[in-house]
Amino acid sequence: MAGHSQFKNIMHKKGKMDAIRSKVFAKLGREITVAAKLGMPDPAMNPRLRAAIIAARAENMPKDNIERAIKKAVGGEGDNYDEVRYEGYAPGGVAVIVEALTDNRNRTAGEVRSYFTKAGGALAETGAVSFMFDHVGSVEFDTKVGSEDAVMEAAIEAGADDVVSGDEGHEVITSLEQLNDVAKALEAKFGEPRKSKLIWKPQNTIMVDDEAGEKILRLIGNLEDNDDVQNVYANFEISDALMAKMGG
């Protein structure tokens, strides 16, 4: 019986992981289609599409899925999605930015609002918290591509603004306008990055206690689980103990 139960647990976990992967692929496909519709369907001529394809490859999205998402845009198939940004406050006064692609603004706004309310936070007007973030380009590489000094030197030469290196890799920060040029220059030197995208980078972060931290992490988890939400950014830090407890 123990073996049977273990098998059932493994199948349950596999099913859960497959569901998560399916959701991730759906979001990546949506971004690829939107990027291809807004610009050229050729990633070499469309920086946003190229970034979306890089993100898809990083998640091991099959090539067929990527090509199908691009064809949807070229053929005028699929739903038309609006890009929407929501801003709000989480417990502890933490600022949160949510980026979504939706075919129903009312539905998505209602769902996002409910997540904030249940977490003890509140949705605010657009612009209420974004001034606390910098809208910048981010290009990420694995640590194996080179030393901190080598990446820093290449990044400066390419016109980047900053580099943050650590155990998890190198993150090159650029201005919005320079993202594509910097990404191309660094790719020529280090190979394809694992990520290349526009992000909202907090100017400062707030350390919150464990009680608020748990609520914020649940809020972010609920937001990220929503089909329409593409990205979530927040300006907070939590203790190492809570990070370990929550499986981070």
C-alpha positions, -999 to 999 in steps of 0.1 A, spaced: 0 0 0 28 23 8 42 19 -27 8 26 -42 4 57 -21 38 69 -31 30 64 -67 -2 83 -63 17 112 -47 42 112 -75 14 113 -101 -4 141 -82 28 161 -81 35 154 -118 -1 165 -126 4 197 -106 37 205 -123 22 198 -157 -7 222 -149 18 249 -138 39 244 -170 8 246 -191 -2 279 -175 33 292 -180 33 282 -216 -1 299 -221 12 332 -207 44 330 -227 24 322 -259 1 352 -252 30 375 -249 46 362 -281 13 367 -300 8 402 -287 45 412 -294 42 398 -330 9 417 -335 23 450 -323 55 448 -344 71 427 -371 67 389 -368 105 386 -373 123 385 -339 154 401 -355 133 432 -363 111 431 -332 129 434 -298 98 426 -277 91 395 -297 128 384 -294 126 389 -256 94 369 -255 110 340 -275 141 341 -252 118 338 -222 99 309 -238 131 290 -246 143 296 -210 111 277 -198 118 249 -224 86 258 -244 85 236 -275 95 253 -308 61 243 -323 43 262 -296 64 293 -302 59 292 -340 21 286 -334 19 317 -312 36 338 -339 13 324 -367 -17 334 -346 -6 370 -349 3 368 -386 -31 352 -394 -50 376 -372 -63 347 -351 -69 346 -314 -83 372 -290 -72 408 -289 -55 415 -256 -51 449 -239 -20 456 -219 -30 468 -184 -10 479 -154 -24 478 -119 -8 494 -89 -16 489 -52 -4 485 -16 2 452 1 4 448 40 33 467 55 29 496 30 46 475 3 41 489 -32 31 464 -59 29 467 -97 10 441 -117 12 438 -155 -15 420 -173 -26 410 -208 -64 407 -208 -93 403 -232 -117 414 -205 -106 444 -184 -135 443 -160 -129 406 -152 -92 411 -146 -96 443 -126 -122 426 -103 -100 396 -98 -68 416 -90 -88 439 -67 -101 409 -48 -66 395 -43 -54 428 -28 -85 430 -5 -82 394 8 -45 400 16 -53 431 36 -40 455 10 -57 478 -15 -57 485 -52 -48 521 -61 -49 544 -91 -24 539 -119 7 560 -110 1 557 -72 33 536 -67 51 534 -100 71 565 -91 89 543 -65 102 521 -92 125 526 -122 112 512 -156 144 497 -170 158 470 -192 172 438 -177 194 412 -194 202 381 -174 230 355 -179 241 324 -160 273 327 -139 291 303 -162 293 329 -191 321 348 -174 334 364 -143 319 395 -127 346 416 -140 343 402 -176 305 408 -176 309 443 -161 335 453 -187 314 440 -216 282 456 -202 299 490 -199 313 487 -234 278 479 -247 263 510 -230 246 494 -199 240 513 -167 248 487 -141 256 450 -134 245 430 -104 263 396 -100 257 369 -75 254 331 -71 223 330 -93 239 348 -122 246 382 -137 218 409 -143 227 438 -166 206 469 -162 200 493 -191 178 522 -200 145 514 -218 160 528 -250 192 508 -248 178 474 -239 178 460 -275 213 472 -284 228 461 -251 212 427 -253 225 422 -289 260 432 -280 262 410 -250 246 381 -268 274 383 -294 299 379 -266 282 355 -242 255 338 -262 218 340 -258 207 355 -224 183 336 -202 161 367 -199 159 400 -217 129 422 -208 116 455 -194 111 454 -156 100 477 -128 130 479 -104 123 492 -69 144 523 -60 143 512 -24 130 481 -5 111 477 28 119 450 53 87 435 66 80 413 95 71 376 90 34 381 94 32 407 67 57 388 46 35 357 45 5 378 34 25 395 7 39 362 -6 4 347 -7 -8 379 -26 20 376 -51 13 339 -55 -24 345 -62 -16 372 -87 10 351 -105 -15 322 -107 -40 344 -125 -42 336 -162 -42 373 -173 -12 384 -151 21 384 -168 45 400 -142 44 412 -106 69 435 -89 71 446 -53 95 466 -31 99 444 -1 124 421 17 117 392 41 138 374 67 159 344 56 139 323 81 106 331 63 122 326 30 132 291 41 98 284 56 80 294 24 104 272 3 124 300 -13 
